[in-house]
Amino acid sequence: MSSRSSVKPNTQRPQGQPKSLPRPIREIIRCKYLYLIFLIPFIYYIVFQYWPMYGILISFQDYNVVKGISGSPWVGFKHFEKFLFDDYFWTLVRNTLLINIYNLLWGFPAPIILAILLNELRSERFKKVIQNISYLPHFISTVVVCGMLVNFLSSDGLVNQIVKFFGGESIQFLMYPQYFRTIYVASGIWQSVGWNSIIYLAALTGIDAEMFEAALIDGANRWHRIRYITLPSIAPTISIMLILNLGRLMNLGHEKILLLYNGSTYETADVISTYVYRRGLLGNDFSYATAVNLFQAVVGVILVSASNQISKKVGETSLW
Amino acid sequence: MLLKNRKPSENGGIGSRIFDFCNILFMLCLAFITLYPMYNIFIVSISSAEYIYAGAVSFIPKGINFDAYRMVFKNDSIWRSFGNSILYTTVGTAINVVCSAMCAYPLSRKDFYGRGFFTLFVAVTMFISGGMIPSYLVVNQLKLINTMWAIVLPGAISTYNMIIMRTFFQNLPVSLQESAYLDGANDITILFKVVLPLSMPIIATMTLFYAVGHWNSYFNAMIYLNSKSKFPLQVLLREIVVAGNMADESSDLTSNINIIAINFKYAVIVITVVPILVVYPFLQKHFTKGVMIGAIKG
């Protein structure tokens, strides 16, 4: 915006501009319309993002809705002590970590493999068709996916029909804790593998074709090409995605689990966020639930920073 | 794509051919696994009770009838929820797009005084947030519980989407905006008359992203709404299909209650998913571009 910053400091000033105004004020006045435009989003962030952050304080209180934050008694780390010494809390932590680790083990490589295989397809049209089909589950709501799961896994549902076809007994899969993780992770992969492969495909299209040509001339076969050209080229993307995922090892959303779990499967299905929901919103134990949530958030921040540091040391890519 | 044109098909012989064959097979299986569940839901929803119960409906619908759909269309609460979903999606998406643009534009301007500070102000919220309970308490204190605003306002700006918009605005040629200044326009005029008309692609992308998000969301509606008459489709769907709550739907058909439930349940799923399927071709045109802009440049 050269026309905007054409006023040279301390020399020419346009007519009518008082020389006593400090620079910040002048700048603000110059941007007044931009500030006006930004005002509404700014208010949004203050009200719906930063005000709730202030509400984190209630984890150090015995919050009473009527008395509000200013009127409720302070109890320090009472709630934190309560759950840190509670065995069930550590079951929740274990469940959260295990489900995330399973997801990482199976769900992380899947889109990468899919992207590489898609990239190896010869027919552009076939590739596009498959891609478009694979993106579809991502746009289906959690409720619909869980509705499908609940019905397919019921005693006379699709899955049990297949089991019976092969001579087995029908099992109420969603009632047994040992199946929960598999169901959760597998359905998660079904829903997201196509969508998650986009970012890897984008990285793959950035690979220089000449490298492949050179490799061919040197006698590389399919497998060599994938191993020595394709994979290293998308390694930065893979690293960043891995960091992001490792940083979120303690975070697991509640929406899908809430729809799939039940009393019989709490021991593997109940995670921190679903517990926060039950204790906090259903049980009205606001302070305690917020304390648990805060603990999870803090651990999450630590994990993201740590994995970022590790990635900086090991390779050159990092988030910041 | 250059890469594709140059891939030689003669090289590699048998090994390469087998690989290609297996790859295609794999992709076909993938397509099947992806589509079959939804296909199954559809054919069961138009089949008759006896066949479903006998497990005979696998690839073709049997005893085709539309009773389940008739029941769905006669059901008032389903219509009401459908209407609610449309309302929340429309209002919500409009607010989303407008607010995101109003946030993204100033942040995209290099001469915006305080740009760094405000960018940080906004970016921090992607990593730190109040959490479930404090957010609920805020909505409660604002007296928005059980109103549409509790659904539409708390998520007014998705910072991630907003940053994609900002990137797009940043890549617009500055010269156009500059010449508008020289012609005497102020920032607001520039936003509306110059920037937005040029931003139709990103606005279309954002509209689709946000709209699908609204259509598919259930949790906020579940915790913020108390009256059944305000429920969007997903919340009602949850009651019918996940919680197995049948209330007053299956009244007139006489055979096995359980199976009627399945037709009906699946029919409701179908009508929930159909809008998404209808919009899907448009989604395709725009979202890959949007995701790539965000991923590579953002």
Interface residues (C-beta under 8 A of the other chain):
Chain A: M1 S2 S3 R4 S5 P24 E27 I28 R30 C31 Y33 L34 Y35 L36 I37 F38 I40 P41 F42 Y44 Y45 V47 F48 Q49 Y50 W51 P52 M53 Y54 G55 I56 I58 V65 L114 L117 L118 E120 L121 R122 E124 F126 V129 I130 N132 I133 S134 Y135 L136 P137 F139 I140 S141 T142 V143 V144 C146 G147 M148 V150 N151 F152 D156 L158 Q161 K164 W190 G194 I198 I199 A202 T205 I207 A209 F212 E213 L216 N221 R222 H254 E255 L258 L259 S273 V276 Y277 G280 L281 F286 A289 T290 N293 L294 A297 V301 V304
Chain B: M1 L2 L3 K4 R6 K7 P8 S9 N11 G12 G15 S16 F19 D20 N23 I24 F26 M27 L30 A31 I33 T34 L35 P37 M38 N40 I41 Y53 G55 S58 C99 S100 M102 C103 Y105 P106 L107 R109 K110 D111 F112 Y113 G114 F118 F121 V122 T125 F127 I128 S129 G130 G131 M132 I133 P134 S135 Y136 L137 V138 N140 L142 L153 P154 A156 I157 M162 V174 Q177 E178 Y181 L182 N186 D187 I188 L191 V212 W215 N216 S217 Y218 F219 I223 Q234 V235 L237 R238 V241 V242 G244 I262 K265 Y266 I269 T272 V273 I276 Y280 L283 Q284 T288 V291 M292 A295 I296
